[in-house]
Amino acid sequence: MKNNYIKVTYMLIMVLMVTSACVSKKDMIYFQNEEAVKNALLNEYAPKIQTDDLLSIFVSAEDVESSNPFNLYEGGQGAAQRPINYLVTPNGMITFPVLGEIKVAGFTTNELKALLISKLTLYIKKPIVTIRLENFRISVLGEVKSPGAFSILNEQVSIPEALALAGDLTIQGKRKNILLLRKNGDQMESIRLDLTDKSIFKSPYYYLAQNDILYVEPNRAKVNSSAIGTTSSLISIATAVLSLVLILTR
């Protein structure tokens, strides 16, 4: 009888160790089917200007004096002054020097640049316009090594790049069910993405927009460990049970 108790307890310990260590390869490896990934064509993407965006717009020309009226600075004009940023209003407009109110929401920065150049040619010979999104940030939360908000300088970041900024997923992160939250006008979109599927390269959400949020859910093992303790704790409990059985069956 004593030996039976010992055998059963040891079997329980082994089952706990094996089941906790078993992880499917398909659940862990990114971008499966390497040959298909090699031939994947990425969709062209440029972020659209949204309400509440901050735009840096600078106008220049061969004749510097002619471009001065179109550049505003904090505290007035001057090379030592800091250029102001333009806040996109709730109705998608900015007020630009001389040109007045301009609808900018829904444009890419390149599209807005072309629009401004067409308007400025009435006042300036060969105008040059530089536009930058000053508030392009994304957030990565959940089961990653370094969650947080990240500023993007080049206004383009893919999902793998965003996760790399956050230190990649932890071993407990669910790779097949990444949640992307994106503001679309007055609505919030929620999109589910599978990092193990090569089709992510063709997804219209492969590149992130400003203010996007990526959330990595914990896998079942992490959820279970939060509820009943870690695997090591379970093994310790099983070992304690074994010790108790040995004492009681002496």
N, C-alpha and C positions, 0 to 999 in steps of 0.2 A: 504493500500500500504506500509506504514511504517513497519507494522508487518511482511509483506512478505519479505521485505529486510532483516530484522533482522533474520528471520527464515532461509533464504537462507545462510546468512553469518555464522550463528552458525553451520549450516550443513557442510559448507566448512571446518570450524575449526575442527569439529569432524572427518570428513573424513581424514584430514591431520594427526591428532593424531592417529587414528586407523591404517591407512595404514603404518605409520612410525613405529608403535609398532609391527606390524604383522611379525613374523619370524617363518618359518616352523621348527618344531622340527627336521625334517630330514636333514635340512641344517646345524644344529648346533652340533648334537651329534656325537662323534667319534665312530668308530668301532661298528656299529650297528649289532644287532643279537648276543647277549652275549653268547649264548650257542655255536654258531659256533666259536666264538673267543676263547673260553676256549679250544677247541680241535685243534686249528690251530697249525701246525708244521712249525717252522721257517726254512728257507733255511740256510745251512751252508754258511758262507761268510768270506773271507779274502781278504783284498785289494791287488791288483797287483802293483808291483813297476812300476813307470812311469818315463819317461824322466824328468829331472830337479828335481827329488826327492833327498833329502839328507838322506843318510844312516849312522847310527852309527853302526860300526861293531867292536866287541871286541873278541879277541881270547885268550883263557886261557887253561891251562893244569896242570896236577899234577907237571910236571917239568916246573916251571915258566920260567926259562931261555930259554927253547926251543920255547916258544910262543912269546917271545919279538920281534923277527924280523917281526912278522905279525901285530904288533900294532904300528901305527904312532901317534905321538903327536905334537902339535903345539910347535915349538921351540926345538924339539928333544924328546928323550925318558926320562921317569921318572915318578914316581908316582904322583908328584905334577903338572905335565903337563896335559893340556887338550887334550883328543884324538881328532883327526881330523874327520870330516865328509866326506863321499864320495859323490860327486855330479854325478848323472847319466847323462851321455852325451846324446846329441840328437840322437845318434845311439844306445842308451840303454846300454852303457858299463860303467864299473868303472875300474880303474887301482889299483890292490891290491898288497901289498908288496909281493915280491918273486913270486907270482902266475901270475902276469902280468894282461893283460886285460881280464875281465870276463863279459859275457853278463848277465845282471840282469833284464832288463825290461821284464815285463810279468810274472815274478816269484812272488810268495808270499814270505814273509819273512821266513816262515818255509821251503819253497822249496829252497830258496837261502841258508839257513842254512845247509840243507842236502847236497847241492852241494859243499859248502865250506868245510864241514867236510870230504867229500869223497876225495877232493883234498889235504887237510891238513894232512890226515893220512899218506901220503908219507913222511912227514917231522916231524910230532909230534905224540906221542903216546896218544891216547884217547883225541883228541882235543875237546874243548868246545867253541861253537860260540854263541855270543849274538848279535842279530840284532834288530835295532829299526828305524822306520821311524820318522825322526826328524821334518818333515814338514807336518805332518798330520793335516790339517786344513779344516774346512768347513765354509761356509758363509750362513747366514739366513737373508733374506731381505724382505721388504714389510710390510704387516699388522701383525707384531708381536710386542710385548711390548719392546723388547730390541734387535733390529737388530744389526748384526755385524759379525765378523769373530771369530771363536772359535778353539783353539788348542785342539786336542784329544789325551790324553796320552796313552790310551790302544789300539789305532788303530782300534777301532770298535765302531760305533755309529749308532743307528737306526734313522729313520725319527722322531718318537715321542720324542726320547731323544734329537735330535738336536733342535726341536721346544721348548722343555722344557728349553734348555740352553738359548734360546732367549726369555724366559718368556711366552711362549705359544702365540697362535693367539689372536689378539684383537677381539672384538665382530664384527668388520667390515671385518674380514678376510674371504676369500672364501675357505671353507673347502673341497669343492668337486673338486677343480681344482688347486692343488698345482703344481707349475712348478719346475722340477729338471733339472738343467743343469750340464752335465758331459762331461769332456774332454775324448775322446776316440781316441788316436793317434793324428792325425792332424785334426780330426773332433770334433765338439761339438754336443753332443746328447741333445735333449730336450724331457723330459718325463712328462706326466701329471698323477697326483696321486690323489686319492679320499680318504680323511681321514675318511669319513663316511662309507666306504665300508670295510667289514671285510677281503676281499681278499688282502688287502694291506700287510697282514702278509706273504702271499705267493709270493709277488712280488720279482723279482730278484733285485729290487731297494730299498727294505726295509732297507738294510744297506747301508750307504753312503761310497763313496770312497774319498780319499784325494782330496782336492780342489773342491769338489762338491758345487754347489750353489742351495739353496732352495729359491724360491720366492713365497710369498703368495700374491695373487691378492686381491685388495679391492672388496667388494661386491657392488651390485647395489646401495644400500643405501648410501655407502660412496662416490661412484662416483657422485651420484646425489647431495649429500650435498656439494661436492666440486664445482659443477657447479652452483647451485642455492642457496647455503646457508644451514645451518643446519635446522632441524625441528623446533627448537625453534625460529629461525629467521622467518620461514614461519608462525608460529603461531602469532608472533609479527606483521607481515605484515597484516595477516587476522584481527587481533584485531584492527589495525589502520584503516583498511578498514571499519570495523564495526562502529568505532567511527565517521568516515567521513560520513557514511550513516546516522547515527543518527542525525548528525548536519544538513545535507542537507534535511532531511525529517521532520524536526521540523515544 
